[in-house]
């Protein structure tokens, strides 16, 4: 089982897709359209979608198709479109079956201190993307990566997604990007969860998608290795996290502009 490895300091890459698998047809449509957008921009692409969102605000919120059906859909998208895929895992027991299908296992921010989950993901040998918790400092991510590296797996990615700033608000401290880069792993910026307002709608999280682009531009200027974007063709009808999703028709322009910034920043290394 060959593992995808994303490189620190390489070309800017994109991780993007819907928050959750709403249906096989919808997930495939998003994957196809984003793959073309990324190819047109010359940006390597990883499709992301969750088979289960176990940390929804309300017990009544849509969670996804579940492990078995979700992995079937992800396997088919990966095989048919020839693109790598990423999904969240919430339980240690899901690490091995998910790793049989996906290229990157993602640890949700709320679970990034769960030792058993981290080590189970590490033992699969797959790449592991860890969302930095809202309540953990960039320097403390050293302890998180050590739990995975302890298994012998150093194929690790760290994703910045904002820090708690009072109730129902997140802010991004861009000092964290160079701080985490010192750990030696690729750093990703989550441009959509960073504009989330956790629990801001009472029964669900709100969001401020108008700030996705300026934050993403700032992160690329700060030399992140990848950008993470949840995107949807109709965010108002999305079954999860639509309030902070990027409308799909805005992705081509945004990605093109981010690629220009990335190329400029990377050119400075040769001066």
C-alpha positions as CSV (number, residue, x, y, z in Angstrom):
1,X,0.0,0.0,0.0
2,X,1.9,3.0,-1.3
3,X,1.2,6.2,0.6
4,X,0.8,9.7,-0.8
5,X,3.4,12.1,0.6
6,X,2.9,15.8,0.3
7,X,6.1,17.8,0.5
8,X,6.9,20.8,2.6
9,X,8.3,23.5,0.4
10,X,6.9,22.1,-2.8
11,X,4.3,23.5,-5.1
12,X,1.1,24.8,-3.4
13,X,-1.5,22.0,-3.2
14,X,-5.3,22.0,-2.7
15,X,-7.4,19.9,-0.4
16,X,-11.0,20.6,-1.2
17,X,-14.5,19.2,-1.4
18,X,-17.8,19.2,0.5
19,X,-17.9,19.0,4.3
20,X,-19.8,15.7,4.2
21,X,-20.8,13.2,1.6
22,X,-24.4,14.2,0.8
23,X,-24.9,11.6,-1.9
24,X,-22.7,9.7,-4.3
25,X,-23.8,11.8,-7.3
26,X,-23.1,15.1,-5.4
27,X,-19.7,14.1,-4.1
28,X,-18.6,12.9,-7.6
29,X,-19.9,16.1,-9.2
30,X,-17.9,18.3,-6.7
31,X,-14.8,16.1,-7.2
32,X,-15.0,16.3,-11.0
33,X,-15.4,20.1,-11.1
34,X,-12.7,20.8,-8.5
35,X,-10.3,18.5,-10.2
36,X,-10.7,20.4,-13.4
37,X,-10.4,23.8,-11.6
38,X,-7.2,22.6,-9.9
39,X,-5.8,21.2,-13.2
40,X,-6.5,24.4,-15.0
41,X,-4.7,26.3,-12.3
42,X,-1.8,23.9,-12.2
43,X,-2.3,23.0,-8.6
44,X,-2.1,19.4,-7.2
45,X,-5.4,18.3,-5.8
46,X,-6.7,16.0,-3.0
47,X,-10.5,15.5,-2.8
48,X,-11.9,15.7,0.7
49,X,-15.3,14.6,2.1
50,X,-16.4,13.0,5.4
51,X,-18.4,9.8,5.6
52,X,-19.5,10.8,9.1
53,X,-19.5,14.1,10.9
54,X,-19.6,12.9,14.5
55,X,-19.1,16.4,16.1
56,X,-22.1,18.2,14.8
57,X,-23.7,20.9,17.0
58,X,-27.1,19.2,17.2
59,X,-28.1,15.6,17.6
60,X,-30.5,16.2,14.7
61,X,-27.9,17.4,12.3
62,X,-27.0,15.3,9.2
63,X,-23.9,13.2,9.7
64,X,-23.3,11.5,6.4
65,X,-23.8,8.0,4.9
66,X,-21.6,6.2,7.5
67,X,-18.4,4.2,7.3
68,X,-19.3,1.4,4.9
69,X,-21.2,3.4,2.3
70,X,-19.0,6.4,2.6
71,X,-15.9,4.5,1.9
72,X,-17.5,2.8,-1.0
73,X,-18.2,6.2,-2.5
74,X,-14.7,7.5,-1.8
75,X,-13.2,4.3,-3.3
76,X,-15.2,4.8,-6.5
77,X,-14.3,8.5,-6.8
78,X,-10.6,7.8,-6.3
79,X,-10.6,4.9,-8.9
80,X,-12.7,6.6,-11.5
81,X,-11.2,10.1,-11.4
82,X,-7.6,9.0,-10.5
83,X,-7.3,11.5,-7.7
84,X,-6.2,11.1,-4.1
85,X,-8.8,11.4,-1.4
86,X,-9.0,12.4,2.3
87,X,-11.6,11.8,5.0
88,X,-12.0,12.4,8.7
89,X,-11.9,9.5,11.2
90,X,-13.4,9.9,14.7
91,X,-12.7,6.5,16.2
92,X,-9.6,4.4,16.5
93,X,-11.4,1.4,15.0
94,X,-12.1,3.3,11.8
95,X,-8.4,4.0,11.1
96,X,-7.6,0.7,9.4
97,X,-10.7,0.3,7.2
98,X,-10.5,4.0,6.1
99,X,-6.8,3.6,5.3
100,X,-7.6,0.8,2.9
101,X,-9.4,3.3,0.8
102,X,-8.2,6.9,1.4
103,X,-4.8,8.4,0.9
104,X,-4.9,10.8,3.9
105,X,-6.6,10.2,7.3
106,X,-7.7,13.5,8.9
107,X,-7.9,14.0,12.6
108,X,-10.6,16.5,13.5
109,X,-9.5,19.5,15.6
110,X,-11.6,18.5,18.6
111,X,-9.9,15.0,18.7
112,X,-6.3,16.0,18.1
113,X,-5.3,15.2,21.7
114,X,-6.8,11.7,21.6
115,X,-3.7,9.5,21.9
116,X,-5.4,6.2,20.8
117,X,-6.9,7.8,17.7
118,X,-3.6,9.4,16.7
119,X,-1.6,6.2,17.2
120,X,-4.2,4.1,15.3
121,X,-3.9,6.5,12.4
122,X,-0.1,6.5,12.5
123,X,0.0,2.7,12.5
124,X,-1.8,2.5,9.2
125,X,1.2,4.1,7.4
126,X,-1.1,6.5,5.6
127,X,-0.5,10.2,5.6
128,X,-2.2,11.8,8.6
129,X,-3.5,15.4,8.4
130,X,-4.0,16.8,11.9
131,X,-6.3,19.8,12.4
132,X,-4.7,22.1,15.0
133,X,-7.3,22.4,17.8
134,X,-8.8,25.8,18.5
135,X,-7.5,25.5,22.0
136,X,-3.9,24.4,21.3
137,X,-1.0,26.7,20.6
138,X,1.2,26.1,17.5
139,X,4.2,25.2,19.8
140,X,2.1,22.5,21.5
141,X,1.5,20.7,18.2
142,X,4.9,19.2,18.8
143,X,3.3,16.9,21.3
144,X,0.6,15.9,18.8
145,X,3.0,15.0,16.0
146,X,5.2,13.0,18.4
147,X,2.3,10.7,19.1
148,X,2.1,9.8,15.5
149,X,5.9,9.7,14.9
150,X,6.1,7.3,17.8
151,X,4.4,4.7,15.6
152,X,7.2,5.1,13.0
153,X,5.0,7.2,10.6
154,X,6.4,10.6,9.8
155,X,4.0,11.2,6.9
156,X,2.3,14.0,8.8
157,X,0.5,17.2,7.7
158,X,-0.5,20.0,10.1
159,X,-3.5,22.3,9.4
160,X,-4.1,25.7,10.9
161,X,-7.8,26.4,11.3
162,X,-8.0,29.4,13.8
163,X,-8.0,29.7,17.5
164,X,-10.8,30.3,20.0
165,X,-11.3,34.0,20.7
166,X,-14.0,34.3,23.3
167,X,-17.3,32.6,22.6
168,X,-18.4,31.6,19.1
169,X,-15.5,33.3,17.4
170,X,-12.2,32.2,15.8
171,X,-9.1,34.3,14.9
172,X,-6.0,33.3,12.9
173,X,-2.7,34.1,14.4
174,X,-0.4,33.9,11.4
175,X,2.7,33.7,13.6
176,X,1.6,30.0,14.0
177,X,2.5,29.2,10.4
178,X,6.2,29.8,10.7
179,X,6.2,28.3,14.2
180,X,4.7,25.0,13.0
181,X,6.9,24.9,9.9
182,X,9.8,24.5,12.3
183,X,8.5,21.1,13.1
184,X,9.5,20.0,9.6
185,X,6.1,18.9,8.2
186,X,3.9,20.4,5.5
187,X,1.6,23.1,6.8
188,X,-1.9,23.6,5.4
189,X,-4.3,26.5,6.0
190,X,-8.0,25.7,6.4
191,X,-9.5,28.8,4.8
192,X,-13.1,27.9,5.5
193,X,-13.2,26.6,9.1
194,X,-11.1,29.6,10.1
195,X,-14.1,31.8,9.2
196,X,-16.5,29.6,11.1
197,X,-18.5,31.0,14.1
198,X,-18.8,27.8,16.3
199,X,-22.4,27.3,17.4
200,X,-23.2,30.8,16.1
201,X,-26.6,29.8,14.9
202,X,-27.6,28.1,18.1
203,X,-28.3,24.7,16.6
204,X,-25.4,24.9,14.1
205,X,-22.3,26.9,13.4
206,X,-22.4,30.2,11.5
207,X,-19.7,31.6,9.3
208,X,-18.2,34.7,7.6
209,X,-17.3,33.4,4.1
210,X,-16.5,36.9,2.9
211,X,-13.2,36.6,4.8
212,X,-12.1,33.3,3.1
213,X,-10.1,35.0,0.4
214,X,-8.2,37.6,2.4
215,X,-7.2,35.0,5.0
216,X,-6.2,32.5,2.3
217,X,-4.1,35.1,0.5
218,X,-2.4,36.0,3.8
219,X,-1.7,32.3,4.5
220,X,-0.2,31.7,1.1
221,X,2.0,34.8,1.5
222,X,3.1,33.3,4.8
223,X,4.3,30.2,2.8
224,X,1.8,27.5,3.7
225,X,2.3,24.4,1.6
226,X,-1.4,23.8,1.0
227,X,-4.8,25.3,1.2
228,X,-7.9,23.5,2.6
229,X,-11.3,24.6,1.3
230,X,-14.7,23.2,1.9
231,X,-16.8,24.1,-1.2
232,X,-20.3,23.5,-2.3
233,X,-22.4,24.3,-5.4
234,X,-25.2,25.7,-3.2
235,X,-23.9,26.5,0.3
236,X,-27.3,27.6,1.5
237,X,-28.6,24.1,0.9
238,X,-25.5,22.3,2.2
239,X,-26.2,19.6,4.8
240,X,-23.2,20.5,6.9
241,X,-21.1,23.7,7.3
242,X,-22.7,25.6,4.5
243,X,-22.4,28.9,6.4
244,X,-18.7,28.9,6.0
245,X,-18.3,27.0,2.7
246,X,-16.9,28.7,-0.5
247,X,-19.4,28.8,-3.4
248,X,-18.0,26.5,-6.0
249,X,-18.2,29.1,-8.8
250,X,-15.8,31.3,-6.8
251,X,-13.1,28.7,-6.6
252,X,-11.5,29.1,-10.0
253,X,-10.8,32.8,-9.5
254,X,-9.6,32.3,-5.9
255,X,-7.3,29.4,-6.7
256,X,-5.8,31.3,-9.6
257,X,-5.0,34.3,-7.4
258,X,-3.6,32.1,-4.7
259,X,-1.4,30.3,-7.2
260,X,0.0,33.7,-8.4
261,X,0.9,34.6,-4.8
262,X,2.4,31.2,-4.2
263,X,4.6,31.4,-7.3
264,X,5.8,34.9,-6.3
265,X,6.6,33.9,-2.7
266,X,8.4,30.8,-3.8
267,X,10.4,32.8,-6.4
268,X,11.9,34.8,-3.5
269,X,13.8,31.7,-2.3
270,X,16.0,31.9,-5.4
271,X,16.9,35.6,-5.1
